[in-house]
Amino acid sequence: MTILRRLWTPRDGRESLSVPDALRRAELRRREGRYAEAGALVARALEIDAGNLHAHLLAAYLHVARRATAPAKEEFHWVLGHDPNHARALLGLARIAFEERDTRTCHDLLRRALRFYPEFPEASALLELVRAREAAPPAPVAPAAPRVERLRLPGTGRALIIGRTDGGLIASQPVTDDAKDVSEALARMLQVATAALRRAALGPLHRAIVEDRRDAVFTRTDGELIVSLALPRATDPTQGLLDVNRLWSATQHELGLAAGPPATAPSSTPADTPGAAPTRRIS
């Protein structure tokens, strides 16, 4: 909690807020990706009620959003220390274990959550992924990397990741040290979303917009290949989808997965966005 207070303790002269009001606003800011403001509101709530479970749970979520795993675990464990069967805290730790590829710990946490809350769709969806990972054969050898220098990013494009749904990195632009980690994290996020959609009988995942504090990552997948394009959060969704669709076609061409030449329309050219598969927004 010390880290949270150091990062997000607000200034004096603030509006008077009750703990429930502060936490409601914090949850809204968190869902909008405004993590610093959300953290300040959580810190204010904890100044008044240091033992509030909801505040500590929100603090854990904010640490996860900032990829601060150690303090996130501390907050989730704090919640479980006061409520050993807290479903959301168990799920939060399970998701971290899944990210860390600690399958046994993830499995145990999910079974524990489902023992007390059998109708917990998010835990059930993640458990399906854990079982699929345990049963999965070794990952196939990666195909030859496409010549990504030929894949022209739009003017506002920040990064391009081309990978497989098992998390394997095929190529990135620009080439960075963390591209493999980004590819793996994106694949795991899409796996969870795919499992949730399947359980809700909403069909497979084809397109998604994954948002963080800075970027909107426009993503397209066919269940085997993933192409993701990071653009500013203010990007119009229709334009972002057109951009990633163009790069999808070009990537398919480079990998030899599609007949004919790649799409050549520039990102600023209006075009019809395919409507057969709805876009899922993940934040």
C-alpha positions as CSV (number, residue, x, y, z in Angstrom):
1,M,0.0,0.0,0.0
2,T,3.0,2.3,0.6
3,I,3.8,2.2,-3.2
4,L,0.2,3.2,-4.0
5,R,0.2,6.1,-1.6
6,R,3.6,7.3,-2.9
7,L,2.5,7.2,-6.5
8,W,-1.0,8.5,-6.2
9,T,-1.5,10.6,-3.0
10,P,-3.4,13.6,-4.1
11,R,-2.8,17.3,-3.2
12,D,-4.6,19.2,-0.5
13,G,-7.7,21.3,-1.1
14,R,-9.7,18.4,-2.5
15,E,-13.4,17.9,-2.9
16,S,-14.9,16.1,0.1
17,L,-15.8,12.5,-0.9
18,S,-17.3,9.5,1.0
19,V,-15.5,6.2,0.7
20,P,-18.3,4.7,-1.5
21,D,-18.2,7.8,-3.8
22,A,-14.4,7.7,-4.1
23,L,-14.5,4.0,-5.0
24,R,-17.3,4.4,-7.5
25,R,-15.3,7.2,-9.2
26,A,-12.1,5.2,-9.0
27,E,-13.7,2.2,-10.7
28,L,-15.0,4.5,-13.5
29,R,-11.6,6.1,-14.0
30,R,-10.0,2.6,-14.1
31,R,-12.3,1.4,-16.8
32,E,-11.5,4.6,-18.8
33,G,-7.8,3.9,-18.5
34,R,-7.2,6.9,-16.3
35,Y,-5.1,5.0,-13.8
36,A,-3.4,7.9,-12.0
37,E,-6.7,9.5,-11.2
38,A,-8.2,6.2,-10.1
39,G,-5.2,5.5,-7.8
40,A,-5.6,8.9,-6.2
41,L,-9.2,8.2,-5.4
42,V,-8.3,4.7,-4.0
43,A,-5.6,6.3,-1.8
44,R,-8.2,8.8,-0.5
45,A,-10.6,6.0,0.3
46,L,-7.9,4.2,2.2
47,E,-7.0,7.3,4.2
48,I,-10.5,7.2,5.6
49,D,-11.0,3.4,5.8
50,A,-7.7,1.5,5.7
51,G,-9.4,-1.8,5.9
52,N,-11.8,-1.5,3.0
53,L,-11.6,-4.7,0.9
54,H,-13.0,-3.0,-2.2
55,A,-10.3,-0.3,-2.1
56,H,-7.5,-2.9,-1.7
57,L,-9.0,-4.9,-4.6
58,L,-9.1,-1.8,-6.8
59,A,-5.5,-1.1,-5.8
60,A,-4.5,-4.5,-6.9
61,Y,-6.3,-4.0,-10.3
62,L,-4.4,-0.7,-10.8
63,H,-1.1,-2.4,-10.1
64,V,-1.9,-5.1,-12.6
65,A,-2.8,-2.4,-15.2
66,R,0.7,-0.9,-14.6
67,R,2.2,-4.3,-14.8
68,A,3.5,-4.0,-11.2
69,T,3.1,-7.7,-10.4
70,A,4.6,-7.8,-6.9
71,P,2.4,-5.1,-5.3
72,A,-0.6,-6.5,-7.1
73,K,0.0,-9.9,-5.5
74,E,0.4,-8.2,-2.1
75,E,-2.9,-6.5,-2.4
76,F,-4.7,-9.6,-3.6
77,H,-3.2,-11.6,-0.7
78,W,-4.2,-8.8,1.7
79,V,-7.8,-9.2,0.5
80,L,-7.6,-13.0,0.9
81,G,-6.2,-12.5,4.4
82,H,-9.4,-10.8,5.4
83,D,-11.7,-12.9,3.2
84,P,-10.1,-16.3,2.2
85,N,-12.8,-17.1,-0.3
86,H,-12.9,-13.7,-2.1
87,A,-13.6,-14.7,-5.7
88,R,-12.2,-11.7,-7.4
89,A,-9.0,-11.8,-5.4
90,L,-8.6,-15.5,-6.3
91,L,-9.2,-14.8,-9.9
92,G,-6.7,-11.9,-9.9
93,L,-4.0,-14.1,-8.5
94,A,-4.9,-16.8,-11.0
95,R,-4.6,-14.4,-13.9
96,I,-1.1,-13.4,-12.7
97,A,-0.1,-17.0,-12.4
98,F,-1.4,-17.7,-15.9
99,E,0.7,-14.8,-17.2
100,E,3.7,-16.2,-15.4
101,R,2.9,-19.7,-16.9
102,D,2.6,-21.1,-13.4
103,T,-0.1,-23.5,-14.5
104,R,-0.4,-25.5,-11.2
105,T,-0.9,-22.4,-9.1
106,C,-3.4,-20.9,-11.6
107,H,-5.3,-24.2,-11.6
108,D,-5.5,-24.4,-7.8
109,L,-6.7,-20.9,-7.4
110,L,-9.4,-21.3,-10.0
111,R,-10.6,-24.6,-8.5
112,R,-10.7,-22.9,-5.1
113,A,-12.8,-20.0,-6.5
114,L,-15.2,-22.3,-8.3
115,R,-15.6,-24.5,-5.2
116,F,-17.3,-21.6,-3.5
117,Y,-18.8,-19.8,-6.5
118,P,-19.6,-22.5,-9.2
119,E,-21.3,-19.9,-11.4
120,F,-18.3,-17.8,-12.0
121,P,-17.9,-17.5,-15.8
122,E,-14.6,-15.7,-15.8
123,A,-13.0,-18.3,-13.6
124,S,-14.5,-21.1,-15.7
125,A,-13.2,-19.6,-18.9
126,L,-9.7,-19.2,-17.6
127,L,-9.8,-22.8,-16.3
128,E,-10.7,-24.0,-19.8
129,L,-7.6,-22.2,-21.1
130,V,-5.4,-23.8,-18.3
131,R,-6.6,-27.2,-19.2
132,A,-6.1,-26.6,-22.9
133,R,-2.5,-25.4,-22.2
134,E,-1.9,-28.6,-20.2
135,A,-3.1,-30.7,-23.0
136,A,-1.6,-28.8,-25.9
137,P,1.2,-30.4,-28.0
138,P,4.6,-28.7,-28.3
139,A,4.4,-25.4,-30.2
140,P,5.1,-25.8,-34.0
141,V,8.3,-24.4,-35.5
142,A,7.6,-20.7,-36.3
143,P,7.3,-19.9,-40.0
144,A,9.8,-17.7,-41.7
145,A,9.4,-14.1,-40.7
146,P,7.7,-11.9,-43.3
147,R,9.7,-9.0,-44.6
148,V,7.9,-6.5,-42.3
149,E,9.9,-3.6,-43.7
150,R,7.5,-3.9,-46.6
151,L,4.5,-3.5,-44.4
152,R,3.8,0.2,-44.3
153,L,2.4,1.4,-41.0
154,P,0.0,4.4,-41.0
155,G,1.5,7.7,-40.0
156,T,0.3,7.4,-36.4
157,G,1.2,3.8,-36.1
158,R,3.4,3.1,-33.1
159,A,4.1,-0.6,-33.3
160,L,3.1,-3.7,-35.3
161,I,3.2,-7.2,-33.8
162,I,2.7,-10.3,-35.9
163,G,2.4,-13.5,-33.9
164,R,0.6,-16.8,-33.4
165,T,-2.2,-17.5,-31.0
166,D,0.1,-19.6,-28.8
167,G,2.1,-16.4,-28.1
168,G,4.9,-17.1,-30.5
169,L,6.4,-13.9,-32.2
170,I,6.7,-14.0,-36.0
171,A,7.8,-10.4,-36.6
172,S,7.6,-6.9,-35.2
173,Q,8.0,-3.4,-36.3
174,P,10.0,-1.7,-34.9
175,V,12.2,-4.6,-33.6
176,T,12.4,-4.3,-29.8
177,D,13.7,-6.4,-26.9
178,D,10.2,-6.8,-25.4
179,A,8.3,-7.7,-28.6
180,K,8.2,-11.4,-27.7
181,D,6.8,-10.5,-24.2
182,V,4.2,-8.3,-25.9
183,S,3.2,-11.0,-28.3
184,E,2.8,-13.5,-25.5
185,A,0.8,-11.1,-23.3
186,L,-1.5,-10.2,-26.2
187,A,-2.1,-13.9,-27.1
188,R,-3.0,-14.7,-23.5
189,M,-5.5,-11.8,-23.4
190,L,-7.1,-12.9,-26.6
191,Q,-7.3,-16.5,-25.3
192,V,-9.2,-15.3,-22.3
193,A,-11.5,-13.2,-24.4
194,T,-12.1,-16.0,-26.9
195,A,-13.0,-18.4,-24.1
196,A,-15.4,-16.0,-22.6
197,L,-17.1,-15.4,-25.9
198,R,-17.4,-19.1,-26.5
199,R,-19.0,-19.7,-23.2
200,A,-21.5,-16.9,-24.0
201,A,-22.2,-18.6,-27.4
202,L,-21.1,-15.4,-29.2
203,G,-18.9,-17.1,-31.7
204,P,-15.2,-16.8,-32.3
205,L,-13.1,-13.7,-31.8
206,H,-12.0,-12.1,-35.1
207,R,-11.3,-8.4,-34.2
208,A,-10.6,-6.6,-30.9
209,I,-9.5,-3.3,-29.6
210,V,-7.3,-3.6,-26.6
211,E,-6.8,-0.4,-24.7
212,D,-4.2,0.7,-22.2
213,R,-3.1,4.1,-20.7
214,R,-1.5,5.3,-24.0
215,D,-2.5,3.2,-26.9
216,A,-5.4,1.4,-28.6
217,V,-4.2,-1.9,-30.0
218,F,-6.3,-2.8,-33.0
219,T,-6.1,-6.6,-33.5
220,R,-7.2,-9.1,-36.0
221,T,-7.0,-12.9,-35.7
222,D,-8.3,-16.0,-37.4
223,G,-7.6,-18.4,-34.5
224,E,-4.0,-19.1,-35.7
225,L,-2.5,-15.8,-36.7
226,I,-2.6,-12.4,-34.8
227,V,-1.8,-9.1,-36.3
228,S,-1.9,-6.1,-34.0
229,L,-1.3,-2.4,-34.6
230,A,-0.8,0.1,-31.8
231,L,-2.3,3.5,-32.5
232,P,-3.1,6.5,-30.2
233,R,-6.1,6.0,-28.0
234,A,-7.8,8.9,-29.8
235,T,-7.9,7.0,-33.1
236,D,-11.3,6.7,-34.6
237,P,-12.2,3.0,-34.3
238,T,-13.4,2.7,-37.9
239,Q,-10.1,4.1,-39.2
240,G,-8.1,1.9,-36.9
241,L,-9.9,-1.2,-38.1
242,L,-9.3,-0.2,-41.7
243,D,-5.6,0.2,-41.0
244,V,-5.2,-3.2,-39.3
245,N,-7.3,-4.9,-42.0
246,R,-4.9,-3.5,-44.6
247,L,-1.9,-4.8,-42.7
248,W,-3.7,-8.2,-42.2
249,S,-4.0,-8.6,-46.0
250,A,-0.3,-7.6,-46.5
251,T,0.9,-10.0,-43.8
252,Q,-1.2,-12.8,-45.3
253,H,0.5,-12.1,-48.6
254,E,4.0,-12.1,-47.1
255,L,3.4,-15.4,-45.3
256,G,2.0,-16.9,-48.5
257,L,-1.4,-17.5,-46.8
258,A,-3.5,-15.5,-49.3
259,A,-3.8,-15.6,-53.1
260,G,-3.2,-12.4,-55.1
261,P,-1.3,-9.2,-54.2
262,P,-1.7,-7.5,-50.9
263,A,-4.1,-4.6,-50.3
264,T,-2.5,-1.4,-51.5
265,A,-5.1,1.2,-50.4
266,P,-3.4,3.8,-48.1
267,S,-4.7,4.1,-44.6
268,S,-6.4,7.4,-45.4
269,T,-8.5,5.9,-48.1
270,P,-12.1,5.2,-47.1
271,A,-13.3,1.6,-47.5
272,D,-16.0,-0.7,-46.3
273,T,-15.2,-2.3,-43.0
274,P,-16.1,-6.0,-43.1
275,G,-19.2,-6.5,-41.1
276,A,-19.3,-10.3,-40.9
277,A,-17.5,-10.4,-37.6
278,P,-18.2,-7.9,-34.8
279,T,-15.3,-6.1,-33.1
280,R,-14.7,-6.8,-29.4
281,R,-13.3,-4.0,-27.2
282,I,-11.1,-5.2,-24.4
283,S,-9.8,-2.8,-21.7
